[in-house]
Amino acid sequence: MLHKIFMAVLVMAIAAYPVAAQDSSGTEESKPCPEGAEKALLTTMIGLSSGQYDDLGKPYGIATAAVAQCPDNGFALGLAASMLADIGMRLGKAQSDQAPRVLVEAYEAVIAQDNAPAQEDVTVKVGQYEPITYSTEGMRADVDEMLKTNLMLVLVGGSRDYTVGSRLRKSIETCPYSSRDQLRALREAEGIVSALETNADGYNHGAPLARLEALRLACGKQARPLALQEMQALMDMAEKLDDLDRNRDASCLADEGLALIEKYRAESRPDPDEAEAANLSKLKAWEETMKRTSVVTCPDAD
């Protein structure tokens, strides 16, 4: 009973903090990024980690307001993305149906953070804690790591949920990541591959695999390494489905992987450098694995 009361209060608290305020006509009002947004966010994150909040509504409101109001402040966006991911995972542990929405909001904040312009370093001092200096590259690296090792793990694990699955399947015409030669696309892909290895049950791989393909096709500056990530995911999931005696599904994924290997080889230079030669050698082993899994004819797609 207490658990149900707690969750009801939590849902109302989150609903009370919309991403943007609305005027009397129902249209959204845009507010400027407040001065000291980084300090407010860091203070809230410290309070959240030390158990200072009775519910998650206030931290959620602070994070979503930063995302809405600070599109050009990569420091604020990075802190907000991390806090939203933390809140989403806490909600997931509490089995709240709000968790998928908050996790997707964290995902959107990660994308926005990558697209924010470079900034001068900012030093933030909170209470008795040592000052923290944020740099553009340092914050981007921190968000990369959070995306790769934490957020993608829970998104892939929860991708059977419609909110998460539909977001991962969303079509993209251009690469969502703009900085550092689209490096974050690769970090996301690495996170998906790792999560599929450890957090896929044989029924939640469709949306993550669709996202890998979308990133490979849209993010041309990382197309080759993204192809390697997609091939590994196809191989791993084909083996997992084969172990579950889902031979037809396993064969279809293996066939996709084999076709991608053939395409990768065809686009390789005749005189590959050492790194590329190592990749091509690795593909020989992957090819043999997928050939062993491709034992049932996969029907042609409609």
TARASUL-V149294 format. One record per residue. N is the residue number from 0. RES is the residue in one letter. OMEGA is omega as a letter, one per 20 degrees, with the letter a starting at -180 (999 if undefined). Layout:
n/res/omega
N/RES/OMEGA
N/RES/OMEGA
This chain:
n/res/omega
0/M/r
1/L/r
2/H/a
3/K/r
4/I/r
5/F/a
6/M/r
7/A/r
8/V/a
9/L/r
10/V/r
11/M/a
12/A/r
13/I/r
14/A/a
15/A/a
16/Y/r
17/P/a
18/V/r
19/A/r
20/A/r
21/Q/r
22/D/a
23/S/r
24/S/r
25/G/r
26/T/a
27/E/r
28/E/r
29/S/r
30/K/a
31/P/r
32/C/a
33/P/r
34/E/a
35/G/a
36/A/a
37/E/a
38/K/r
39/A/a
40/L/a
41/L/r
42/T/r
43/T/r
44/M/r
45/I/r
46/G/r
47/L/a
48/S/a
49/S/r
50/G/a
51/Q/a
52/Y/r
53/D/r
54/D/a
55/L/a
56/G/a
57/K/r
58/P/r
59/Y/a
60/G/r
61/I/a
62/A/a
63/T/r
64/A/r
65/A/r
66/V/a
67/A/a
68/Q/a
69/C/a
70/P/a
71/D/a
72/N/a
73/G/r
74/F/r
75/A/a
76/L/r
77/G/r
78/L/r
79/A/r
80/A/r
81/S/a
82/M/r
83/L/r
84/A/r
85/D/r
86/I/r
87/G/r
88/M/r
89/R/r
90/L/r
91/G/r
92/K/r
93/A/r
94/Q/r
95/S/r
96/D/r
97/Q/a
98/A/a
99/P/a
100/R/a
101/V/r
102/L/r
103/V/r
104/E/r
105/A/r
106/Y/r
107/E/r
108/A/r
109/V/r
110/I/r
111/A/a
112/Q/r
113/D/a
114/N/r
115/A/a
116/P/r
117/A/a
118/Q/r
119/E/r
120/D/r
121/V/r
122/T/a
123/V/r
124/K/r
125/V/r
126/G/a
127/Q/a
128/Y/r
129/E/r
130/P/r
131/I/r
132/T/r
133/Y/r
134/S/a
135/T/a
136/E/r
137/G/r
138/M/r
139/R/r
140/A/r
141/D/r
142/V/r
143/D/a
144/E/r
145/M/r
146/L/a
147/K/a
148/T/a
149/N/a
150/L/a
151/M/r
152/L/a
153/V/r
154/L/r
155/V/r
156/G/a
157/G/a
158/S/r
159/R/r
160/D/a
161/Y/a
162/T/a
163/V/a
164/G/a
165/S/r
166/R/r
167/L/a
168/R/a
169/K/a
170/S/r
171/I/r
172/E/r
173/T/a
174/C/a
175/P/a
176/Y/a
177/S/a
178/S/r
179/R/r
180/D/r
181/Q/a
182/L/a
183/R/r
184/A/r
185/L/r
186/R/r
187/E/a
188/A/r
189/E/r
190/G/r
191/I/a
192/V/r
193/S/a
194/A/r
195/L/r
196/E/a
197/T/a
198/N/r
199/A/a
200/D/a
201/G/a
202/Y/a
203/N/a
204/H/a
205/G/a
206/A/r
207/P/r
208/L/r
209/A/r
210/R/r
211/L/r
212/E/a
213/A/r
214/L/a
215/R/a
216/L/a
217/A/a
218/C/a
219/G/a
220/K/r
221/Q/a
222/A/a
223/R/r
224/P/r
225/L/r
226/A/r
227/L/r
228/Q/a
229/E/r
230/M/r
231/Q/r
232/A/r
233/L/r
234/M/a
235/D/a
236/M/r
237/A/r
238/E/a
239/K/r
240/L/r
241/D/r
242/D/r
243/L/a
244/D/r
245/R/a
246/N/a
247/R/r
248/D/r
249/A/a
250/S/a
251/C/r
252/L/r
253/A/r
254/D/r
255/E/r
256/G/r
257/L/r
258/A/r
259/L/r
260/I/r
261/E/r
262/K/a
263/Y/r
264/R/a
265/A/a
266/E/r
267/S/r
268/R/r
269/P/r
270/D/a
271/P/r
272/D/a
273/E/a
274/A/r
275/E/r
276/A/r
277/A/r
278/N/a
279/L/r
280/S/r
281/K/a
282/L/r
283/K/r
284/A/r
285/W/a
286/E/r
287/E/r
288/T/a
289/M/r
290/K/r
291/R/a
292/T/a
293/S/a
294/V/r
295/V/r
296/T/r
297/C/a
298/P/r
299/D/r
300/A/r
301/D/999
